[in-house]
């Protein structure tokens, strides 16, 4: 058999083995490349990485820069949604898109989408629903409300329809009701009005707002249970926060370097520690506890 395999090919003058080996080598390299890509995608999904826009364009761009505490503190002097000040031991930053499914998971008020995500990763079902995932945002709020931590919220377009939702949160902050509006926007109904689909990606029958500036009345009507609807309509229709959408998008882009390939929405800082994705509170807690000592 060996002698037969080494017979010369009449057209090329090469043995069959000499022809086959390079082909096998190319195939093995290609297979390794595809496995590597698949592994990256699965790893990012298991960490809760966004399904949306990321700023990384090459697999080689995986190294993340180290953020300084001064950079994080600098956010508290800017015109952003913020609670507390730079003097607290723990400084949280959330970079989010209110239309992003993983932001909804981390937000803690959308058990439907968390359960739907759980079928893909076996990770996101809430503790309150019998799962193991503890949403971080409600825990962050508890620490902020107790005066033990401060918080900054920054919009970044990590999905497809969060601009009007973000503007509604800016307007809600003006009314002193950011958290109340956030809870509604990050619910399943909030997901549906921003995306036009439900947790299972099925089209919904209700209004769809997304990024449509003309749908300010629909957004105001959705949030009227917690906000003054007339004030919200005026705020949303005035274009007051159009420029902030652009500036916070740019701000979020500048923070991508600190997350490397895992940057998307949501992205969290706990002081200078980064959590790129919908990490459970149990993953963040050790960094928080260390800062509170």
Phi, psi and omega in degrees: 000319181296317180296321180295321181293336183265006177297142182288136172283126187296327185279331186245342182077010180249150176289160178300320180296319180296331178280322186286320185304312179299324179296315179298323180297315179298316180297320181292322178295316180297318178298317179297321179297315181294321177297320179298317179296314179300319180297319178300317182293316180295317180298317180294321178296318180295331178278354181087024180296155184292152174273006192248200184302131169240166185259002181271133182247352182218141179297340180286341183271062184257340183286130180259140176285159178270130179271145178267154178296328178297325178295316178295316180297328181299335179296332184285351175261002182259166181275079181226169172290123184208151177226133182084191182221183186285353185273352178282154186292328182243126177245114178263142169230130173243124174256115193214166174228119184295352175262356185282128181299322180288332173294323177295319177301310182291334182293331173091003183240016181228072181297335180295312181288328177297319178293321179295319177295326183297331178293337179271324189239347185055041185223333195260357179296128185297149173303320181295342180253012179094007179263202183241355185272128177250109183301135185282328188298315177299327178289323175299314180301319179301315180292323178294314180297329181279354181083011182265348182213160174241163190213138173235136177245129181232133177279140171214135184287078181272354179221211190247344190219035188260003186294313180292326176296317178296316178298322177297324178290322174300314180295322178295322177298321176300325180273002181074024184226042179302310187295323179295316178292322179299319180298320178289315181294330182267011173275176179296320177296323176295322177297318183294317183289336179272333186246340182077006175224160178265190183300332180265014177067026176265137180302142179257165183263347183281184179293149177241122182261304180054233180258011185283111182295338181281352183263029182296327181293322178295320178293318179297320179295322179296324184262007186295342178291338183237345182235159172289111188297321181294317177298320181293319177300315180297316181297315184288323184279343184284343186077014184307323187249016177301316182292328181291326176306314181291318183290323179284330173299317178294319178299313179299320178300322181293337179273353181301327183299337183274354181246347181064221185291343185272005184287131176185202176244139358279161173224135184235146164247137165244098195055245181257006178270131183259146174226098184270092181136180182277065178293147174289154176302329180297332177285328183274337193301323181295323177292322179293313181299320180296322181288331182280348182294000000 
